[in-house]
Amino acid sequence: MKMEINWEKYKILKSIDEPSDLRKLKPESLETLSEELRNYIIEVVTQVGGHFGANLGVVELTIALHYVFNTPKDKIVWDTGHQGYPHKVLTGRRDLLPTIRQLGGLSGFLKREESEYDVFGAGHASTSISAALGIATARDMLGEDYKVIAVIGDGALTGGLAFEAMNNCGYQKRDIIVIFNDNGISIDPNVSAISTYFNELFSSRTVTKLRDKIWNATDKIPSLGDRLKDFLSRLEGGIKSIVTPGMLFEALGFNYFGPINGHNIYKLIRILSQIKRLKGPILLHVMTEKGKGYPAAENDSTRLHAIGKKEKIVVDTIEKIDLKPKVPSYSDVFGNAVAELMELDNRIVAISAAMLSGTGLLNVSKRFPERVFDVGIAEGHAVTYASGMATQGLLPICAIYSTFLQRAFDQIIHDCALQNLHVVFALDRAGLVGEDGPTHHGTFDLAYLRLVPNMIVTAPKDEQELRNLLYSALFTYPGPVSIRYPRGKAVGVQINKFEPIPLGKWELLYAGSDVAILGVGKMVQNILNARELLLSKGYNPTIVNARFIKPLDNEMLTQIAHTHELIITVEEGTVVGGFGSAVAEFLSKNNFKNDLHIIGIPDRFIEHGTQDELLAMLKLDPTGIASQVEYLVEKRTSVLNK
């Protein structure tokens, strides 16, 4: 989207081409810069879409970090990237912000290929401390000298990886600073005032020097030195634990400071300048408000975590242009189905990993608060938690985005499938998700779940089949079952009552002669639309809804292999190890010599863009599928005629 920016509104911001320009400013200019930067993000994101609330919350913190630390020599590692837009603007990408999350434009997350200031890329949460510790280790081994700062927040501390990293930080005692960007709770003003006093006291150069002198002096008193050190440590730690919530971080080996107001730019600069002189590991607890500076985002940070292109500003609120879409999303269809099934059987429970709204379970949790569990950003725990429930006769549904379920691969194998436990995995956002890009595309689940023993792998062609597969998975299929479905609106078919689908049975949609096209999930509808184009050109394909990736419908596939020399598989997943590979294995094992072609996501990471743009680019839209089928049919005909 082409945007015209009136840079006269951003007199200071327009002069910041890189952080070195920022560091030339006087401190009294930074409040104005904060206001300009926040307004610029609001202007851009409310027009082109993108992550919103978290970015507005870290404006002052981002400015302070780049003001105090000598980036890019000093390394800032941001967690997930939901909070990375101010960082992008200040590090040479100001004018490109209107291209955010668009095909060929800026990534919505941190990306090493995009800028030397993007030290570590990630779209999944809780990675920053581990990565920062790795960078600090490399620095020390190579004899270099710079600061390493990890910024973690927005729920990422609910992930176990973050605590694993903090525990190891405390053990290694390396010089590392962790900024805990806490936008989840408010600060009591009295506690804040006391905390600020002790933060500045403990981090001031005078007290630090005095502490070091006393510490060193105890070494000269052999009989009392260790006891004095122990007493002094307990005294300082005791004061901190009384007036701050930092006891946990201190126990993990961090020197804790906070909480402080993350929107007071002067206090941020003061405390960062002081802890910069200290040796780590250090944790600074910063309190921010998600959506700061935009009333609608302040009042509803969940809904305005991100804004889509089809939304607009209406008197400080965000409204959908189409308030009542005629076709529901797959997430909504899933959530409604879960609620209906919970009415039928009180053994059914649902588990989500910090994605109740994203997976369609938010309203379900309101209706059945005792049977819906949000475990935070802890996918591995979610799977093992669900597996434990299954051992006691409950019917758990584990609803996790395809891309995030990758983080629980070991638990799927070791804790669930190995014991053949009956857990239903609902994989939202399977396939190409669009603007969030390669960190969020769900392109690997067919491959990584198909290889797991006991796992049943399914993909519905439309919303009614999603309902039927969910019903069947809960009540008629054994062991672990996965159901994958795409992001966005469903097909628009009539919603009917639940009906069981026989395990492993495909659906013959059209019987033809020239070629057999076996489609999976969302691709079935695209194949049906492609069929119309092929019919107009004289081709008559057989169309099969291959809704079971594992087990295959051996009976129908054998029949197709006998009647069709040319077989084409189409899937919105990687071509390596996915559905097409399963068909190839079957044909090889049974000594069939058919001409098989696998159409899907190529063996590379796919960039960001709209779903339609990406599908067209990969020739997975109806026109692209039709053109590939036509080419393969003509190629085979040409070979046979020679």
C-alpha positions in Angstrom: 0.0 0.0 0.0 1.4 3.4 -1.0 1.1 5.9 1.8 1.8 9.6 1.7 3.4 10.7 5.0 3.3 14.4 6.1 6.8 14.5 7.6 6.2 18.0 9.0 4.3 16.3 11.8 7.4 14.3 12.7 10.1 17.0 12.9 12.4 15.0 15.2 11.6 11.5 13.9 12.3 12.4 10.3 15.9 13.3 11.4 16.5 9.8 12.9 18.0 7.6 10.2 19.9 5.4 12.6 20.4 5.1 16.4 23.6 7.3 16.2 21.3 10.2 15.2 19.1 9.4 18.2 22.1 9.6 20.6 22.9 13.1 19.4 19.6 14.4 20.8 19.3 16.2 24.2 17.3 14.3 26.8 14.6 16.9 26.8 13.8 16.1 23.2 13.1 12.5 23.8 9.5 13.0 25.1 8.6 14.7 21.9 10.3 12.0 19.9 8.3 9.4 21.9 5.1 11.1 21.0 6.0 11.4 17.3 7.1 7.8 17.1 3.9 6.5 18.7 1.8 8.7 16.4 3.7 7.5 13.4 3.0 3.8 14.3 -0.6 4.6 14.8 -0.9 6.4 11.5 0.7 3.6 9.6 -0.7 0.5 11.3 -4.3 1.7 11.3 -4.0 2.0 7.5 -2.0 -1.0 6.4 -2.5 -3.3 9.3 0.0 -5.0 11.6 0.8 -5.7 15.3 -0.4 -2.8 17.3 -0.8 -2.8 21.1 2.6 -4.3 22.0 4.4 -1.8 19.8 2.7 1.2 21.3 3.7 0.0 24.7 7.4 -0.1 24.1 8.0 3.2 22.4 9.8 4.8 25.4 11.7 1.6 26.2 13.0 1.3 22.6 14.1 4.9 22.5 15.9 4.5 25.8 17.7 1.3 24.9 19.1 2.7 21.6 19.9 6.0 23.4 21.9 4.4 26.2 23.5 1.4 24.5 25.9 1.6 21.5 23.9 -0.4 19.0 24.7 -2.2 16.8 27.9 -3.0 18.6 25.8 -3.7 21.7 23.3 -6.4 20.9 19.5 -6.1 21.6 17.5 -9.3 21.3 13.8 -8.8 21.1 11.4 -11.6 21.9 8.9 -12.6 19.2 9.0 -9.2 17.3 5.4 -8.2 18.2 7.1 -5.3 19.9 9.7 -4.6 17.2 8.1 -1.8 15.1 9.6 1.1 17.0 13.0 -0.6 16.8 12.6 -1.0 13.0 11.7 2.7 12.7 14.7 3.9 14.6 17.2 1.5 12.8 16.9 2.8 9.2 13.5 1.4 8.2 11.4 4.4 9.1 10.2 5.1 5.5 9.5 1.4 4.8 7.1 0.9 7.7 4.1 1.4 5.4 5.2 -1.8 3.6 5.1 -3.9 6.9 3.9 -7.5 6.4 3.2 -6.9 2.7 4.7 -9.0 -0.1 8.2 -7.7 -0.8 8.0 -5.3 2.2 9.2 -5.3 5.8 8.7 -8.4 7.9 6.3 -8.1 10.8 9.0 -9.7 13.0 12.7 -9.3 13.5 14.7 -10.6 10.6 18.5 -10.9 10.4 18.5 -10.5 6.6 16.7 -7.2 7.0 19.1 -5.3 9.3 22.3 -5.6 11.2 20.3 -4.3 14.2 18.0 -7.4 14.1 20.4 -9.6 16.0 18.2 -12.6 16.3 15.0 -13.3 14.4 12.0 -15.0 16.0 8.2 -15.2 15.6 7.7 -17.8 18.4 7.9 -16.5 21.9 10.3 -17.1 24.8 13.5 -17.4 22.7 15.3 -14.1 23.5 17.1 -15.0 26.8 18.5 -18.2 25.4 19.7 -16.5 22.2 21.1 -13.5 24.2 23.0 -15.9 26.5 24.4 -17.7 23.4 25.6 -14.3 22.0 27.2 -13.4 25.4 29.0 -16.7 25.5 30.4 -16.2 22.0 31.5 -12.7 23.0 33.4 -14.0 26.0 35.0 -16.8 24.1 36.1 -14.5 21.3 37.5 -11.9 23.8 35.2 -9.1 22.6 33.6 -6.4 24.6 29.9 -5.3 24.3 26.6 -5.5 26.1 23.9 -8.0 25.4 20.3 -7.1 26.2 17.3 -9.4 25.9 13.8 -7.8 25.9 11.1 -10.3 26.8 7.5 -9.7 27.6 3.9 -9.9 26.2 3.4 -13.2 27.9 6.6 -14.8 26.8 7.7 -15.5 30.4 5.0 -18.1 30.5 7.1 -20.2 28.2 9.4 -22.8 29.8 12.3 -22.0 27.5 12.6 -18.6 29.1 13.0 -20.1 32.6 15.4 -22.7 31.3 17.5 -19.9 29.9 17.3 -17.8 33.1 18.4 -20.7 35.2 21.4 -21.2 33.0 22.2 -17.5 33.0 22.3 -17.6 36.8 24.6 -20.6 36.7 27.0 -19.2 34.1 27.1 -15.7 35.6 27.7 -14.0 32.3 27.3 -10.3 31.7 23.8 -10.1 30.3 20.9 -7.8 30.9 17.3 -9.0 30.6 14.5 -6.4 30.3 11.2 -7.9 31.5 8.6 -5.8 29.7 5.6 -6.4 31.9 2.3 -5.1 30.5 0.1 -7.6 32.4 -0.4 -5.9 35.8 -0.6 -2.3 37.2 1.9 -0.8 39.7 0.9 0.3 43.1 2.2 3.9 43.2 3.5 3.5 46.8 5.4 0.4 45.9 6.7 2.0 42.8 8.1 4.9 44.7 9.9 2.7 47.2 11.1 0.4 44.4 12.4 3.4 42.4 14.4 4.6 45.5 16.0 1.2 46.0 16.6 0.7 42.3 18.6 3.8 42.1 20.2 3.1 45.4 21.4 -0.4 44.5 22.6 0.6 41.0 24.2 3.9 41.9 28.0 4.1 41.3 28.6 5.2 44.9 26.8 2.2 46.5 28.2 -0.2 44.0 31.8 1.0 44.8 31.0 0.8 48.5 29.6 -2.7 48.2 32.7 -3.8 46.2 35.0 -2.3 48.8 33.3 -4.0 51.7 33.1 -7.3 49.7 36.9 -7.2 49.0 37.7 -6.2 52.5 36.0 -9.3 53.9 38.7 -11.4 52.0 41.3 -10.0 54.4 39.4 -11.3 57.5 39.7 -15.1 57.0 37.8 -16.1 60.1 34.8 -13.7 59.5 35.0 -13.1 55.7 32.6 -15.8 54.5 30.1 -15.1 57.3 30.2 -11.4 56.6 29.6 -12.0 52.9 26.7 -14.2 53.6 25.2 -11.6 56.0 25.6 -8.8 53.5 24.1 -10.8 50.7 21.1 -11.7 52.9 20.6 -8.1 54.0 20.6 -6.8 50.4 18.4 -9.6 49.2 16.1 -9.3 52.1 15.5 -5.6 51.5 14.9 -6.3 47.8 12.4 -9.1 48.5 10.4 -7.0 50.9 10.0 -3.9 48.6 10.0 -5.5 45.2 8.6 -8.6 43.5 12.1 -9.7 42.4 12.7 -12.6 44.8 12.1 -15.2 42.0 14.7 -13.6 39.7 17.2 -13.2 42.5 16.8 -16.9 43.3 17.6 -17.7 39.7 20.9 -15.8 40.0 19.9 -12.3 38.6 20.5 -9.0 40.2 17.0 -7.6 40.1 15.9 -4.0 39.6 12.3 -2.9 39.4 9.5 -2.5 38.7 9.9 0.9 37.1 7.5 2.9 34.9 8.3 2.0 31.3 6.8 5.2 30.0 9.0 7.6 31.9 11.8 8.1 29.4 14.0 9.9 31.9 13.8 7.3 34.6 14.4 4.6 32.0 17.6 6.3 30.7 18.8 6.9 34.3 18.4 3.3 35.4 19.7 1.8 32.1 22.8 4.1 32.3 23.4 2.8 35.8 23.0 -0.9 35.2 25.0 -0.6 32.0 28.0 -0.1 34.3 27.3 -3.2 36.3 28.1 -6.8 35.5 25.3 -9.3 34.9 23.2 -11.2 34.9 20.8 -8.4 35.6 17.1 -8.3 35.3 15.3 -4.9 34.9 11.5 -5.1 35.5 9.7 -2.5 33.3 6.0 -1.9 33.6 4.3 -0.7 30.3 0.8 -0.4 29.1 -0.1 -2.3 26.0 -1.7 0.1 23.4 -0.3 3.2 25.2 -1.5 6.4 23.6 -4.4 4.9 21.7 -7.6 4.6 23.8 -9.2 1.7 21.9 -6.0 -0.3 22.2 -5.6 0.6 25.9 -9.1 -0.6 26.6 -9.0 -3.8 24.6 -5.4 -5.0 24.2 -6.4 -8.5 23.3 -8.6 -7.5 20.4 -6.1 -4.8 19.2 -3.0 -6.9 19.6 -3.0 -6.7 15.8 -5.1 -4.9 13.2 -6.0 -6.3 9.8 -6.2 -4.3 6.5 -10.0 -4.6 6.5 -10.4 -2.5 9.6 -10.6 1.2 10.1 -10.5 4.0 12.7 -13.9 5.2 13.9 -13.6 7.8 16.7 -10.7 6.2 18.5 -12.0 2.6 18.0 -11.3 0.0 15.5 -14.3 -1.4 13.5 -14.5 -4.2 11.0 -15.6 -2.9 7.6 -17.7 -6.0 7.3 -19.1 -6.3 10.9 -21.1 -9.5 10.1 -19.3 -11.6 7.5 -21.6 -14.0 5.8 -19.1 -16.9 6.1 -17.7 -17.7 9.5 -14.0 -18.4 10.0 -12.7 -21.9 10.5 -11.7 -20.9 14.1 -15.3 -19.9 14.8 -16.7 -23.1 13.3 -14.3 -25.1 15.4 -15.2 -23.2 18.6 -18.9 -23.5 18.0 -18.5 -27.3 17.4 -16.5 -27.7 20.6 -19.3 -25.9 22.6 -22.0 -28.2 21.0 -20.0 -31.3 21.8 -19.3 -30.2 25.4 -23.1 -30.0 25.8 -23.3 -33.6 24.7 -20.5 -35.1 26.8 -19.0 -33.7 30.0 -15.8 -35.6 29.5 -14.7 -33.2 26.8 -12.1 -30.6 27.8 -10.2 -28.1 25.7 -6.6 -26.8 26.2 -5.0 -23.8 24.5 -1.5 -22.3 24.7 -2.3 -18.6 25.1 -4.6 -18.6 22.1 -8.1 -18.9 23.4 -9.4 -16.2 21.1 -7.2 -17.2 18.1 -8.4 -20.8 18.2 -12.1 -19.9 18.7 -12.2 -21.1 22.3 -12.8 -17.7 24.1 -16.6 -18.0 24.1 -16.4 -21.7 24.9 -14.3 -20.8 28.0 -17.0 -18.4 29.1 -19.7 -21.1 28.8 -17.5 -23.9 30.3 -14.9 -22.1 32.4 -14.1 -25.3 34.3 -13.5 -27.3 31.2 -11.3 -24.9 29.1 -7.7 -24.4 30.1 -5.3 -21.8 28.9 -1.8 -22.9 29.9 0.1 -19.9 28.6 2.8 -20.0 26.0 3.8 -23.5 26.9 2.9 -25.8 24.0 5.0 -28.8 25.3 3.2 -28.6 28.7 -0.2 -28.3 26.9 0.4 -31.6 25.1 1.6 -33.6 28.2 -1.1 -31.9 30.3 -3.7 -33.2 27.8 -2.1 -36.6 27.7 -2.4 -36.8 31.5 -6.1 -36.0 31.3 -6.5 -38.7 28.7 -5.1 -41.4 31.0 -8.1 -40.7 33.3 -10.8 -41.0 30.7 -11.3 -37.4 29.8 -11.5 -36.4 26.1 -9.0 -33.6 25.6 -8.9 -31.3 22.6 -5.5 -29.6 22.3 -6.1 -26.5 20.1 -2.8 -25.0 19.0 -1.7 -23.3 15.8 0.2 -25.6 13.4 3.4 -23.5 13.6 3.4 -23.5 17.5 2.7 -27.2 17.8 6.2 -27.7 16.3 7.5 -26.7 19.7 5.8 -29.7 21.3 7.2 -32.4 18.9 8.9 -34.4 21.6 5.8 -34.4 23.8 3.6 -35.5 20.9 5.8 -38.6 20.4 7.0 -39.4 23.9 4.1 -38.5 26.1 1.1 -39.0 23.8 1.6 -41.2 20.8 4.0 -43.7 22.5 1.3 -44.4 25.0 -1.4 -44.3 22.4 -3.4 -41.8 24.4 -6.6 -40.4 23.0 -5.9 -36.7 22.5 -7.4 -34.7 19.6 -5.1 -32.1 18.2 -6.8 -29.2 16.5 -4.3 -27.4 14.3 -5.5 -23.9 13.4 -3.7 -21.8 10.8 -2.5 -24.8 8.9 -1.0 -23.9 5.5 0.0 -20.4 4.4 -1.2 -17.8 7.0 -0.3 -14.7 5.1 1.3 -11.5 6.4 2.9 -13.1 9.5 5.2 -14.9 7.1 7.6 -17.9 7.5 7.6 -18.0 11.3 3.9 -18.6 11.3 3.1 -20.5 8.1 1.8 -23.9 9.1 3.5 -25.8 6.3 5.2 -28.7 8.2 2.5 -30.4 10.3 1.4 -33.0 7.6 5.1 -34.1 7.4 6.0 -34.1 11.1 2.8 -35.7 12.3 2.6 -38.3 9.5 5.8 -39.9 10.8 4.5 -40.4 14.3 3.3 -44.0 15.0 -0.4 -44.3 16.2 -1.1 -40.7 14.9 -4.2 -40.3 12.7 -3.7 -37.3 10.4 -6.8 -35.6 8.8 -7.7 -32.4 6.9 -11.3 -31.4 6.2 -12.3 -29.8 2.9 -14.9 -27.5 4.4 -16.5 -26.5 7.7 -19.1 -29.3 7.9 -16.3 -31.9 7.4 -14.4 -30.2 10.1 -17.3 -30.7 12.5 -17.7 -34.3 11.4 -14.0 -35.1 11.8 -14.0 -33.5 15.2 -17.0 -35.5 16.3 -15.5 -38.7 14.8 -12.1 -38.1 16.4 -13.6 -37.7 19.8 -16.0 -40.6 19.7 -15.0 -43.2 17.1 -11.2 -43.0 16.4 -8.6 -44.4 18.7 -5.4 -42.9 20.0 -4.1 -39.5 19.0 -5.8 -37.7 16.2 -4.9 -34.4 14.4 -7.2 -32.2 12.4 -5.7 -29.4 10.4 -7.6 -26.4 9.0 -6.6 -23.1 7.5 -6.7 -19.5 8.7 -9.6 -17.3 7.5 -13.1 -17.8 6.2 -14.6 -21.2 5.6 -16.1 -22.3 2.3 -19.7 -21.3 3.2 -21.5 -24.7 3.1 -24.6 -25.4 5.1 -23.9 -26.4 8.7 -25.7 -29.6 9.6 -25.7 -32.0 12.6 -22.7 -34.1 13.3 -22.1 -37.3 11.3 -19.3 -39.8 11.8 -16.8 -40.3 9.0 -15.4 -43.8 8.6 -11.7 -43.9 9.6 -9.4 -43.7 6.6 -12.1 -43.3 3.9 -11.6 -40.7 1.2 -14.4 -39.0 -0.8 -14.7 -39.4 -4.6 -16.1 -36.0 -5.8 -15.9 -36.5 -9.6 -15.0 -39.5 -11.7 -13.0 -38.6 -14.8 -10.5 -40.2 -17.1 -7.5 -38.0 -18.0 -5.8 -37.6 -14.6 -6.6 -38.2 -11.0 -6.1 -35.2 -8.7 -5.9 -36.0 -5.0 -6.5 -32.9 -2.8 -6.0 -32.3 0.9 -7.9 -29.8 3.0 -8.3 -26.3 1.7 -6.8 -27.4 -1.6 -9.8 -29.5 -2.4 -11.9 -26.3 -3.0 -9.2 -24.8 -5.2 -9.0 -28.0 -7.2 -12.8 -27.9 -7.7 -12.5 -24.4 -9.0 -9.5 -25.4 -11.2 -11.7 -28.3 -12.6 -14.0 -25.7 -14.2 -11.1 -24.2 -16.0 -9.9 -27.7 -17.1 -13.3 -28.8 -18.3 -13.5 -25.7 -20.5 -10.3 -26.8 -22.2 -11.4 -30.4 -22.7 -9.8 -32.1 -19.8 -11.9 -34.4 -17.5 -10.0 -35.0 -14.2 -11.0 -37.3 -11.4 -11.2 -35.3 -8.2 -10.7 -37.0 -4.8 -11.0 -35.4 -1.3 -8.1 -37.2 0.4 -9.2 -36.1 3.9 -7.1 -38.8 5.6 -3.4 -38.3 5.2 -2.8 -41.2 7.6 -4.1 -43.8 7.2 -4.5 -43.6 3.5 -7.5 -45.0 1.8 -5.7 -48.0 0.4 -8.7 -49.3 -1.4 -9.5 -46.2 -3.3 -5.8 -45.4 -4.0 -5.4 -48.9 -5.4 -8.4 -48.4 -7.7 -7.0 -45.1 -8.9 -3.6 -46.5 -9.5 -5.2 -49.2 -11.7 -7.4 -46.7 -13.7 -5.2 -43.6 -14.0 -1.7 -43.5 -15.3 -1.2 -39.9 -14.2 -1.8 -39.0 -10.6 -1.3 -35.6 -9.1 -1.4 -34.7 -5.4 -2.1 -31.2 -4.2 -1.4 -30.1 -0.6 -0.9 -26.8 1.3 2.1 -28.2 3.0 5.7 -29.0 2.3 6.3 -31.5 -0.5 9.0 -33.1 1.6 7.5 -35.9 3.6 3.9 -34.8 3.3 0.8 -36.3 1.7 2.4 -36.7 -1.8 5.3 -38.5 -0.2 2.8 -40.9 1.5 1.2 -41.7 -1.9 4.6 -42.2 -3.5 5.5 -44.6 -0.7 2.3 -46.5 -1.2 2.8 -46.8 -5.0 6.4 -47.9 -4.6 5.6 -50.5 -1.9 2.9 -52.0 -4.1 5.0 -51.9 -7.3 2.8 -49.5 -9.2 4.4 -47.6 -12.0 2.1 -44.6 -12.2 3.3 -41.2 -13.2 3.0 -39.3 -9.9 3.5 -35.5 -9.5 3.4 -33.8 -6.1 2.2 -30.2 -5.9 2.6 -28.3 -2.7 4.9 -25.9 -0.8 8.5 -26.1 -2.1 11.4 -27.0 0.1 12.1 -23.5 1.3 10.7 -21.0 3.7 7.9 -18.9 2.2 8.0 -15.1 2.6 5.1 -12.9 3.9 2.3 -11.6 1.8 -1.5 -12.1 1.7 -2.7 -15.6 1.4 -4.0 -15.0 -2.1 -0.7 -13.5 -3.2 1.3 -16.4 -1.8 -1.0 -19.1 -3.2 -0.8 -17.4 -6.7 3.0 -17.1 -6.4 3.3 -20.9 -5.6 0.6 -21.8 -8.2 -1.7 -23.2 -5.6 -4.6 -21.1 -6.5 -7.2 -22.5 -8.9 -5.6 -20.9 -12.0 -2.1 -22.1 -10.9 -3.4 -25.6 -10.2 -5.2 -25.8 -13.6 -2.1 -24.6 -15.5 0.1 -27.2 -13.7 -2.4 -30.0 -14.4 -2.7 -29.0 -18.0 1.1 -28.9 -18.5 1.5 -32.3 -16.9 -1.3 -33.9 -19.0 0.1 -32.4 -22.2 3.6 -33.4 -21.3 2.6 -37.0 -20.7 0.5 -37.1 -23.9 3.5 -35.8 -25.9 5.8 -38.4 -24.4 3.3 -41.2 -25.2 2.9 -40.0 -28.8 6.6 -40.1 -29.6 
